Amino acid sequence: MAAAPQPSFQQILKEVRAGDFKPVYLLGGEEPFHLDQLEKAIREHAVAEQERDFNEEVLYGRDANLQQIIGAAKQFPMMAPRRLVLVKEAQELREWRSKEKLEVLAKYAENPVPSTVLVLVHRNKMPDKRLSVVKKLASVGVVFHAQRIKEYKLPEWIEQFVSARNRRISPRIARLLAEYLGNDLKKVAGELEKLFISLPEGGEVDDVMVERHIGISKDFNVFELTNALASKDIGRVTKIVTYMRANAKAHPVPMVLPILTNYFSRLLVFHNLPDQSQQAAARALKVHPYAVKEYTLAARNYSPAKLERIFGYLRTCDKKSKGIDNVATDAYDLLQETLFKTLH
């Protein structure tokens, strides 16, 4: 029988905030934002602040062992409905090196104390899910792998994050934020929180808010630049690049070039797709379906042969903008030259 799928980050967060706790949590992986958020939520909701002195115990993997941890987990709460035992840096536990020593934890998982919430935060990596102890923890509690969000999935993550806070955001603006902020989730969440301060529940994140609070212009950004390139709108490309040059600190050329390279790389993939329908192309390109219309238009304007030349222009621009074979030419002069060649 296949193992039941483990809940998502948002599902776990929702349950914890509602006071619905499992007896054991193994939270591991490479994405620190998700681990931080889950640890924070569990601490805030498992034990009331006035009850923590006697009912919250925080241990560290490098200083503790499983015997101590299980001993703490078997204690009963004092004048409170539950007790929290939180193990930080659980990856430092020496017992992970020995399947036999891990049996202490596996045995506890067979009959956990229902009034205890035992949380192990295993940072930077995930324990081997094939270990019997991990399987037993999953059967009685939650095993969550906090994986780094792939860049192409970041717009979707932004939409889910905004939705979980009872606000709305369009796929276009989610993509714009993803392009500019990158996949540092702590940074992305921090910028979104700025918007939520002035956006009541039920409200929608719009271009004006993004420009005012995050500094991304709705008309002059890399997302609009690729759109203008797709339609070969020379006048609009010129206006956007002129604006970006005047605001070069917010639009450095080393940030713009990888986005352009990724864009034209996807366009080359699009040319070779056997099925260029909206849904099929969106899956293949790993973009939102609404973006496929732009790639369809761009494919009419840029042949595969032209795209190969464009990649050469971009490589040369990247090299020269870093000072290789270039003494004094400004990075934006190089970019403008590259875009001129791209458009003609």
HUCORCOR-V459508 format. One record per run of one state. SS is the DSSP state (helix for helix, strand for strand, loop for the rest). FROM is the first residue (numbers start at 1). TO is the last residue. If there is no record, write none. Layout:
BEGIN
ss: {SS;SS}
from: {FROM;FROM}
to: {TO;TO}
END
This chain:
BEGIN
ss: {loop;helix;loop;strand;loop;helix;loop;helix;strand;loop;helix;loop;strand;loop;helix;loop;helix;loop;helix;loop;strand;loop;helix;loop;strand;loop;helix;loop;strand;loop;helix;loop;helix;loop;strand;loop;helix;loop;helix;loop;helix;loop;helix;loop;helix;loop;helix;loop;helix;loop;helix;loop}
from: {1;9;18;24;30;32;47;49;56;61;66;74;83;89;90;93;94;98;103;111;116;124;132;141;142;147;151;165;168;170;171;182;185;198;204;206;207;214;222;231;234;247;253;272;278;286;289;302;304;322;331;344}
to: {8;17;23;29;31;46;48;55;60;65;73;82;88;89;92;93;97;102;110;115;123;131;140;141;146;150;164;167;169;170;181;184;197;203;205;206;213;221;230;233;246;252;271;277;285;288;301;303;321;330;343;344}
END
